Amino acid sequence: QALGAAGTPANVYALVAILWLGATWLFGTLAPAPNTGTPRILVGFFATAILLSYLAVGQRSASLLETQAADRGLIQLASWACVVFLASAGIGDPARLAKLLRVLVVCASVIAAIGILEFILGRDLLGWVQIPGLHQNAVAVLTSRGRFARVSATATHPLEFCSVLIMLLPFALQQAFDPARQGKLRRWLPVALLAGAAPMSVSRTSILGLGVALAVLLPTWGRKRRWAGVVAIIVGLAGLRAVAPGLIGTLTKLVLTLVNGGDDSTQARTMDYAGVADFIARRPAFGMGYGTFLPQLYRYTDNMYLLAVVEIGFVGVLAMAALFLGCMYCGAAGRRRSTDEPTRDLGQAFVAAGAVALVTSATFDTLSFPMFSGVFLLLLGCAGAYLGMARRNRDQIVKVIG
């Protein structure tokens, strides 16, 4: 029997993995890494807000579709909590953390390469893929803006595609700058793929996300690295212009249109504020239920904060923002406690990833997309593991000095 939209392989794996971790914890074969509780506390706050909003579903005349969506939301919440718990409590040493982040960057590079091919060929390369035993939750359709295809590769939307790549770009840069890694091609190819593919979503979100990531990273770089970064940006723009003539002009026009009052897309998003004001006024504290503001029943919001205030209220919005800020805090606090440059760079990468998630969530409903939410929650857990390692390392240094 089909498990429904919530029965994705990733969700099932997360739920099974947490059962395994719980069993090892109970039998004393594995204990959560110490000093890693920050992400779990934040997810607990977020889960409480969602559970309170779930109670609101029963206090109104919700339709069957809304009730089923609220149930799916609880399953999704459980899988998110599992991912954060596993990453924060289960990663106990820097080598394992570095290996996991490298796997993430390599996977993102493959996705970016698929997106670049789709952009060049102007066609969906994965539409024919059907995994036996699974059913499609959504169908990604290759759309266009101007004369360019808006690619999504294995993501469900171009905005999700570019946001995930940009969230992982700081880690690709950290790995490229790490002197312990061998081979220039292995170090810099992921950076080129991620940075080059993100603008091929042909969206303002890609420009905004790249700008935020660079604004967070550049001030922490030395003068030599900053100048190298400026040169790399110039070379990258020239390469993008050679591969896709006119794309830079299209992106520039999108940004200028926003500054000059917006286009149909931005004006429609502005109208969303008035369209949901009545729903917010009815249940401002805890919302109408997580996952229940369905587009087929109500409307699209294209703004995670706006959607969250409708579904889980202002309490839920604060809890959600705390997740993004928590990732930034873990990275910054771990960076302050670290001494070697690669480890400090890793902390700043977590800060940049959290900042990208925080800002891009104002441009589309980020946590409604499985790839974005899964990657971000995994990074949040990893940020907690990173902070725990930094705290333990600092404590050991203090003991030795003392």
Contacts in CASP RR format, 6 or more apart in sequence:
PFRMAT RR
TARGET T0000
AUTHOR 0000-0000-0000
METHOD contacts of the structure
MODEL  1
QALGAAGTPANVYALVAILWLGATWLFGTLAPAPNTGTPRILVGFFATAI
LLSYLAVGQRSASLLETQAADRGLIQLASWACVVFLASAGIGDPARLAKL
LRVLVVCASVIAAIGILEFILGRDLLGWVQIPGLHQNAVAVLTSRGRFAR
VSATATHPLEFCSVLIMLLPFALQQAFDPARQGKLRRWLPVALLAGAAPM
SVSRTSILGLGVALAVLLPTWGRKRRWAGVVAIIVGLAGLRAVAPGLIGT
LTKLVLTLVNGGDDSTQARTMDYAGVADFIARRPAFGMGYGTFLPQLYRY
TDNMYLLAVVEIGFVGVLAMAALFLGCMYCGAAGRRRSTDEPTRDLGQAF
VAAGAVALVTSATFDTLSFPMFSGVFLLLLGCAGAYLGMARRNRDQIVKV
IG
2 135 0 8 1.000
3 12 0 8 1.000
4 72 0 8 1.000
4 135 0 8 1.000
5 72 0 8 1.000
5 137 0 8 1.000
6 71 0 8 1.000
6 72 0 8 1.000
6 73 0 8 1.000
6 75 0 8 1.000
6 76 0 8 1.000
7 75 0 8 1.000
8 137 0 8 1.000
8 370 0 8 1.000
9 134 0 8 1.000
10 79 0 8 1.000
10 370 0 8 1.000
10 374 0 8 1.000
11 75 0 8 1.000
11 76 0 8 1.000
11 79 0 8 1.000
14 78 0 8 1.000
14 79 0 8 1.000
14 80 0 8 1.000
14 82 0 8 1.000
14 83 0 8 1.000
14 86 0 8 1.000
15 78 0 8 1.000
15 79 0 8 1.000
15 82 0 8 1.000
17 82 0 8 1.000
17 86 0 8 1.000
18 81 0 8 1.000
18 82 0 8 1.000
18 85 0 8 1.000
18 86 0 8 1.000
21 30 0 8 1.000
21 85 0 8 1.000
21 86 0 8 1.000
21 89 0 8 1.000
21 90 0 8 1.000
24 30 0 8 1.000
25 31 0 8 1.000
25 32 0 8 1.000
30 90 0 8 1.000
32 88 0 8 1.000
32 89 0 8 1.000
32 90 0 8 1.000
33 88 0 8 1.000
33 89 0 8 1.000
33 90 0 8 1.000
33 91 0 8 1.000
33 92 0 8 1.000
33 385 0 8 1.000
33 388 0 8 1.000
33 389 0 8 1.000
34 388 0 8 1.000
34 392 0 8 1.000
35 387 0 8 1.000
35 388 0 8 1.000
35 391 0 8 1.000
35 392 0 8 1.000
36 88 0 8 1.000
36 89 0 8 1.000
36 384 0 8 1.000
36 385 0 8 1.000
36 387 0 8 1.000
36 388 0 8 1.000
37 88 0 8 1.000
37 89 0 8 1.000
37 384 0 8 1.000
38 88 0 8 1.000
38 326 0 8 1.000
38 329 0 8 1.000
38 330 0 8 1.000
38 384 0 8 1.000
38 387 0 8 1.000
39 84 0 8 1.000
39 87 0 8 1.000
39 88 0 8 1.000
39 326 0 8 1.000
39 327 0 8 1.000
39 330 0 8 1.000
39 380 0 8 1.000
39 381 0 8 1.000
39 383 0 8 1.000
39 384 0 8 1.000
40 84 0 8 1.000
40 85 0 8 1.000
40 88 0 8 1.000
40 89 0 8 1.000
42 319 0 8 1.000
42 322 0 8 1.000
42 323 0 8 1.000
42 326 0 8 1.000
42 380 0 8 1.000
43 80 0 8 1.000
43 81 0 8 1.000
43 84 0 8 1.000
43 85 0 8 1.000
43 323 0 8 1.000
43 377 0 8 1.000
43 380 0 8 1.000
44 81 0 8 1.000
45 319 0 8 1.000
45 322 0 8 1.000
46 316 0 8 1.000
46 319 0 8 1.000
46 320 0 8 1.000
46 322 0 8 1.000
46 323 0 8 1.000
47 77 0 8 1.000
47 81 0 8 1.000
48 319 0 8 1.000
49 286 0 8 1.000
49 312 0 8 1.000
49 313 0 8 1.000
49 315 0 8 1.000
49 316 0 8 1.000
49 318 0 8 1.000
49 319 0 8 1.000
49 320 0 8 1.000
50 73 0 8 1.000
50 74 0 8 1.000
50 77 0 8 1.000
50 289 0 8 1.000
50 290 0 8 1.000
50 312 0 8 1.000
50 316 0 8 1.000
51 74 0 8 1.000
52 286 0 8 1.000
52 312 0 8 1.000
52 315 0 8 1.000
53 286 0 8 1.000
53 287 0 8 1.000
53 288 0 8 1.000
53 289 0 8 1.000
53 290 0 8 1.000
53 311 0 8 1.000
53 312 0 8 1.000
53 313 0 8 1.000
53 316 0 8 1.000
54 70 0 8 1.000
54 74 0 8 1.000
54 289 0 8 1.000
54 290 0 8 1.000
55 286 0 8 1.000
56 283 0 8 1.000
56 286 0 8 1.000
56 287 0 8 1.000
56 288 0 8 1.000
56 289 0 8 1.000
57 66 0 8 1.000
57 67 0 8 1.000
57 70 0 8 1.000
57 288 0 8 1.000
57 289 0 8 1.000
57 292 0 8 1.000
60 288 0 8 1.000
62 70 0 8 1.000
62 292 0 8 1.000
63 297 0 8 1.000
65 294 0 8 1.000
65 296 0 8 1.000
65 297 0 8 1.000
66 289 0 8 1.000
66 291 0 8 1.000
66 292 0 8 1.000
66 294 0 8 1.000
66 297 0 8 1.000
69 291 0 8 1.000
69 292 0 8 1.000
69 294 0 8 1.000
70 289 0 8 1.000
70 290 0 8 1.000
70 291 0 8 1.000
70 292 0 8 1.000
72 291 0 8 1.000
73 290 0 8 1.000
73 291 0 8 1.000
74 290 0 8 1.000
76 373 0 8 1.000
77 290 0 8 1.000
80 373 0 8 1.000
80 374 0 8 1.000
80 377 0 8 1.000
83 374 0 8 1.000
83 377 0 8 1.000
83 378 0 8 1.000
83 381 0 8 1.000
84 377 0 8 1.000
84 378 0 8 1.000
84 380 0 8 1.000
84 381 0 8 1.000
87 100 0 8 1.000
87 378 0 8 1.000
87 380 0 8 1.000
87 381 0 8 1.000
87 382 0 8 1.000
87 384 0 8 1.000
87 385 0 8 1.000
88 380 0 8 1.000
88 381 0 8 1.000
88 382 0 8 1.000
88 384 0 8 1.000
88 385 0 8 1.000
89 385 0 8 1.000
90 385 0 8 1.000
91 97 0 8 1.000
91 100 0 8 1.000
91 382 0 8 1.000
91 385 0 8 1.000
92 385 0 8 1.000
92 389 0 8 1.000
93 389 0 8 1.000
94 343 0 8 1.000
94 389 0 8 1.000
97 382 0 8 1.000
97 385 0 8 1.000
97 386 0 8 1.000
97 389 0 8 1.000
100 382 0 8 1.000
101 171 0 8 1.000
101 175 0 8 1.000
101 346 0 8 1.000
101 382 0 8 1.000
102 175 0 8 1.000
104 168 0 8 1.000
104 171 0 8 1.000
104 375 0 8 1.000
104 378 0 8 1.000
105 168 0 8 1.000
105 171 0 8 1.000
105 172 0 8 1.000
105 175 0 8 1.000
105 190 0 8 1.000
105 194 0 8 1.000
106 190 0 8 1.000
108 164 0 8 1.000
108 165 0 8 1.000
108 168 0 8 1.000
108 172 0 8 1.000
108 190 0 8 1.000
108 194 0 8 1.000
109 172 0 8 1.000
109 189 0 8 1.000
109 190 0 8 1.000
109 193 0 8 1.000
109 194 0 8 1.000
111 153 0 8 1.000
111 154 0 8 1.000
111 155 0 8 1.000
111 161 0 8 1.000
111 164 0 8 1.000
111 165 0 8 1.000
111 197 0 8 1.000
112 153 0 8 1.000
112 165 0 8 1.000
112 193 0 8 1.000
112 194 0 8 1.000
112 196 0 8 1.000
112 197 0 8 1.000
112 198 0 8 1.000
113 193 0 8 1.000
113 197 0 8 1.000
114 125 0 8 1.000
114 126 0 8 1.000
114 153 0 8 1.000
114 154 0 8 1.000
115 125 0 8 1.000
115 151 0 8 1.000
115 152 0 8 1.000
115 153 0 8 1.000
115 161 0 8 1.000
115 197 0 8 1.000
115 200 0 8 1.000
116 151 0 8 1.000
116 193 0 8 1.000
116 196 0 8 1.000
116 197 0 8 1.000
116 200 0 8 1.000
117 125 0 8 1.000
118 124 0 8 1.000
118 125 0 8 1.000
118 142 0 8 1.000
118 149 0 8 1.000
118 151 0 8 1.000
118 152 0 8 1.000
118 153 0 8 1.000
119 148 0 8 1.000
119 149 0 8 1.000
119 151 0 8 1.000
119 197 0 8 1.000
119 200 0 8 1.000
119 244 0 8 1.000
120 243 0 8 1.000
122 142 0 8 1.000
122 149 0 8 1.000
123 142 0 8 1.000
123 149 0 8 1.000
124 140 0 8 1.000
124 141 0 8 1.000
124 142 0 8 1.000
125 153 0 8 1.000
126 140 0 8 1.000
126 153 0 8 1.000
126 154 0 8 1.000
127 140 0 8 1.000
130 136 0 8 1.000
137 370 0 8 1.000
138 156 0 8 1.000
140 152 0 8 1.000
140 155 0 8 1.000
140 156 0 8 1.000
140 157 0 8 1.000
142 149 0 8 1.000
142 150 0 8 1.000
142 151 0 8 1.000
142 152 0 8 1.000
143 149 0 8 1.000
143 150 0 8 1.000
143 158 0 8 1.000
144 150 0 8 1.000
144 202 0 8 1.000
145 202 0 8 1.000
145 203 0 8 1.000
145 250 0 8 1.000
145 254 0 8 1.000
146 202 0 8 1.000
146 250 0 8 1.000
148 200 0 8 1.000
148 202 0 8 1.000
148 244 0 8 1.000
148 247 0 8 1.000
148 250 0 8 1.000
149 202 0 8 1.000
150 158 0 8 1.000
150 200 0 8 1.000
150 201 0 8 1.000
150 202 0 8 1.000
150 203 0 8 1.000
151 158 0 8 1.000
151 161 0 8 1.000
151 197 0 8 1.000
151 200 0 8 1.000
151 201 0 8 1.000
152 158 0 8 1.000
152 160 0 8 1.000
152 161 0 8 1.000
152 201 0 8 1.000
153 161 0 8 1.000
153 197 0 8 1.000
154 371 0 8 1.000
155 161 0 8 1.000
155 164 0 8 1.000
155 369 0 8 1.000
155 371 0 8 1.000
155 372 0 8 1.000
156 369 0 8 1.000
156 370 0 8 1.000
156 371 0 8 1.000
157 364 0 8 1.000
157 369 0 8 1.000
158 201 0 8 1.000
158 202 0 8 1.000
158 203 0 8 1.000
159 201 0 8 1.000
159 203 0 8 1.000
159 205 0 8 1.000
159 360 0 8 1.000
159 363 0 8 1.000
159 364 0 8 1.000
159 369 0 8 1.000
160 364 0 8 1.000
160 366 0 8 1.000
160 369 0 8 1.000
160 371 0 8 1.000
160 372 0 8 1.000
161 197 0 8 1.000
161 198 0 8 1.000
161 201 0 8 1.000
162 197 0 8 1.000
162 198 0 8 1.000
162 199 0 8 1.000
162 200 0 8 1.000
162 201 0 8 1.000
162 203 0 8 1.000
162 205 0 8 1.000
162 206 0 8 1.000
162 209 0 8 1.000
163 205 0 8 1.000
163 209 0 8 1.000
163 356 0 8 1.000
163 357 0 8 1.000
163 360 0 8 1.000
163 364 0 8 1.000
163 366 0 8 1.000
163 372 0 8 1.000
164 371 0 8 1.000
164 372 0 8 1.000
164 375 0 8 1.000
165 194 0 8 1.000
165 197 0 8 1.000
165 198 0 8 1.000
166 194 0 8 1.000
166 198 0 8 1.000
166 206 0 8 1.000
166 209 0 8 1.000
166 210 0 8 1.000
166 213 0 8 1.000
166 356 0 8 1.000
166 360 0 8 1.000
167 353 0 8 1.000
167 354 0 8 1.000
167 356 0 8 1.000
167 357 0 8 1.000
167 372 0 8 1.000
167 375 0 8 1.000
167 376 0 8 1.000
167 379 0 8 1.000
168 194 0 8 1.000
168 353 0 8 1.000
168 375 0 8 1.000
169 191 0 8 1.000
169 194 0 8 1.000
169 195 0 8 1.000
169 198 0 8 1.000
169 210 0 8 1.000
169 213 0 8 1.000
170 213 0 8 1.000
170 216 0 8 1.000
170 217 0 8 1.000
170 348 0 8 1.000
170 349 0 8 1.000
170 350 0 8 1.000
170 352 0 8 1.000
170 353 0 8 1.000
171 346 0 8 1.000
171 349 0 8 1.000
171 353 0 8 1.000
172 190 0 8 1.000
172 191 0 8 1.000
172 194 0 8 1.000
173 191 0 8 1.000
173 217 0 8 1.000
173 345 0 8 1.000
173 349 0 8 1.000
174 342 0 8 1.000
174 345 0 8 1.000
174 346 0 8 1.000
174 348 0 8 1.000
174 349 0 8 1.000
175 181 0 8 1.000
175 187 0 8 1.000
175 190 0 8 1.000
176 187 0 8 1.000
176 188 0 8 1.000
176 190 0 8 1.000
176 191 0 8 1.000
177 225 0 8 1.000
177 342 0 8 1.000
177 345 0 8 1.000
178 187 0 8 1.000
178 342 0 8 1.000
178 345 0 8 1.000
179 342 0 8 1.000
180 342 0 8 1.000
181 187 0 8 1.000
192 236 0 8 1.000
195 210 0 8 1.000
195 236 0 8 1.000
196 236 0 8 1.000
196 240 0 8 1.000
198 206 0 8 1.000
198 209 0 8 1.000
198 210 0 8 1.000
199 206 0 8 1.000
199 207 0 8 1.000
199 210 0 8 1.000
199 240 0 8 1.000
199 247 0 8 1.000
199 251 0 8 1.000
200 244 0 8 1.000
200 247 0 8 1.000
202 247 0 8 1.000
202 250 0 8 1.000
202 251 0 8 1.000
202 254 0 8 1.000
203 254 0 8 1.000
204 251 0 8 1.000
204 254 0 8 1.000
204 255 0 8 1.000
204 258 0 8 1.000
204 363 0 8 1.000
205 360 0 8 1.000
205 363 0 8 1.000
205 364 0 8 1.000
206 251 0 8 1.000
207 251 0 8 1.000
207 254 0 8 1.000
207 255 0 8 1.000
208 359 0 8 1.000
208 360 0 8 1.000
208 363 0 8 1.000
209 356 0 8 1.000
209 359 0 8 1.000
209 360 0 8 1.000
212 352 0 8 1.000
212 355 0 8 1.000
212 356 0 8 1.000
212 359 0 8 1.000
212 360 0 8 1.000
213 352 0 8 1.000
213 355 0 8 1.000
213 356 0 8 1.000
215 355 0 8 1.000
216 348 0 8 1.000
216 351 0 8 1.000
216 352 0 8 1.000
216 355 0 8 1.000
217 348 0 8 1.000
217 349 0 8 1.000
217 352 0 8 1.000
218 226 0 8 1.000
218 229 0 8 1.000
220 344 0 8 1.000
220 345 0 8 1.000
220 348 0 8 1.000
221 229 0 8 1.000
237 248 0 8 1.000
240 247 0 8 1.000
240 248 0 8 1.000
241 247 0 8 1.000
241 248 0 8 1.000
254 263 0 8 1.000
257 263 0 8 1.000
257 266 0 8 1.000
258 266 0 8 1.000
268 302 0 8 1.000
269 302 0 8 1.000
269 303 0 8 1.000
272 299 0 8 1.000
272 300 0 8 1.000
272 301 0 8 1.000
272 302 0 8 1.000
272 303 0 8 1.000
272 306 0 8 1.000
273 306 0 8 1.000
275 299 0 8 1.000
276 293 0 8 1.000
276 299 0 8 1.000
276 301 0 8 1.000
276 306 0 8 1.000
276 309 0 8 1.000
276 310 0 8 1.000
279 288 0 8 1.000
279 293 0 8 1.000
279 298 0 8 1.000
279 310 0 8 1.000
280 287 0 8 1.000
280 309 0 8 1.000
280 310 0 8 1.000
280 313 0 8 1.000
282 288 0 8 1.000
283 313 0 8 1.000
284 309 0 8 1.000
284 313 0 8 1.000
284 314 0 8 1.000
285 313 0 8 1.000
285 314 0 8 1.000
285 315 0 8 1.000
286 312 0 8 1.000
286 313 0 8 1.000
286 315 0 8 1.000
286 316 0 8 1.000
287 309 0 8 1.000
287 310 0 8 1.000
287 311 0 8 1.000
287 312 0 8 1.000
287 313 0 8 1.000
288 310 0 8 1.000
288 311 0 8 1.000
289 311 0 8 1.000
289 312 0 8 1.000
290 311 0 8 1.000
290 312 0 8 1.000
291 311 0 8 1.000
292 311 0 8 1.000
293 301 0 8 1.000
293 307 0 8 1.000
293 310 0 8 1.000
293 311 0 8 1.000
301 307 0 8 1.000
301 310 0 8 1.000
301 365 0 8 1.000
302 363 0 8 1.000
302 364 0 8 1.000
302 365 0 8 1.000
303 361 0 8 1.000
303 362 0 8 1.000
303 363 0 8 1.000
303 364 0 8 1.000
303 365 0 8 1.000
304 320 0 8 1.000
304 361 0 8 1.000
304 362 0 8 1.000
304 364 0 8 1.000
304 365 0 8 1.000
304 366 0 8 1.000
304 367 0 8 1.000
304 368 0 8 1.000
305 317 0 8 1.000
305 320 0 8 1.000
305 321 0 8 1.000
305 361 0 8 1.000
305 362 0 8 1.000
307 365 0 8 1.000
307 368 0 8 1.000
308 316 0 8 1.000
308 317 0 8 1.000
308 320 0 8 1.000
308 367 0 8 1.000
309 316 0 8 1.000
309 317 0 8 1.000
312 319 0 8 1.000
312 320 0 8 1.000
320 361 0 8 1.000
320 367 0 8 1.000
321 358 0 8 1.000
323 376 0 8 1.000
323 377 0 8 1.000
323 380 0 8 1.000
324 354 0 8 1.000
324 355 0 8 1.000
324 357 0 8 1.000
324 358 0 8 1.000
324 361 0 8 1.000
325 354 0 8 1.000
325 358 0 8 1.000
326 354 0 8 1.000
326 380 0 8 1.000
326 383 0 8 1.000
327 350 0 8 1.000
327 351 0 8 1.000
327 353 0 8 1.000
327 354 0 8 1.000
327 357 0 8 1.000
327 376 0 8 1.000
327 379 0 8 1.000
327 380 0 8 1.000
327 383 0 8 1.000
328 350 0 8 1.000
328 351 0 8 1.000
328 354 0 8 1.000
328 355 0 8 1.000
328 358 0 8 1.000
330 350 0 8 1.000
330 380 0 8 1.000
330 383 0 8 1.000
330 384 0 8 1.000
330 386 0 8 1.000
330 387 0 8 1.000
331 347 0 8 1.000
331 348 0 8 1.000
331 350 0 8 1.000
331 351 0 8 1.000
331 383 0 8 1.000
331 386 0 8 1.000
331 387 0 8 1.000
332 347 0 8 1.000
332 348 0 8 1.000
332 351 0 8 1.000
333 387 0 8 1.000
333 390 0 8 1.000
334 347 0 8 1.000
334 386 0 8 1.000
334 387 0 8 1.000
334 388 0 8 1.000
334 390 0 8 1.000
334 391 0 8 1.000
335 343 0 8 1.000
335 344 0 8 1.000
335 346 0 8 1.000
335 347 0 8 1.000
335 348 0 8 1.000
335 351 0 8 1.000
335 390 0 8 1.000
337 387 0 8 1.000
337 390 0 8 1.000
337 391 0 8 1.000
337 393 0 8 1.000
337 394 0 8 1.000
338 344 0 8 1.000
338 347 0 8 1.000
338 390 0 8 1.000
338 393 0 8 1.000
343 390 0 8 1.000
346 386 0 8 1.000
347 383 0 8 1.000
347 386 0 8 1.000
350 379 0 8 1.000
350 382 0 8 1.000
350 383 0 8 1.000
350 386 0 8 1.000
353 376 0 8 1.000
353 379 0 8 1.000
354 376 0 8 1.000
354 379 0 8 1.000
357 366 0 8 1.000
357 372 0 8 1.000
357 376 0 8 1.000
360 366 0 8 1.000
361 367 0 8 1.000
366 372 0 8 1.000
366 373 0 8 1.000
366 376 0 8 1.000
367 373 0 8 1.000
367 376 0 8 1.000
END
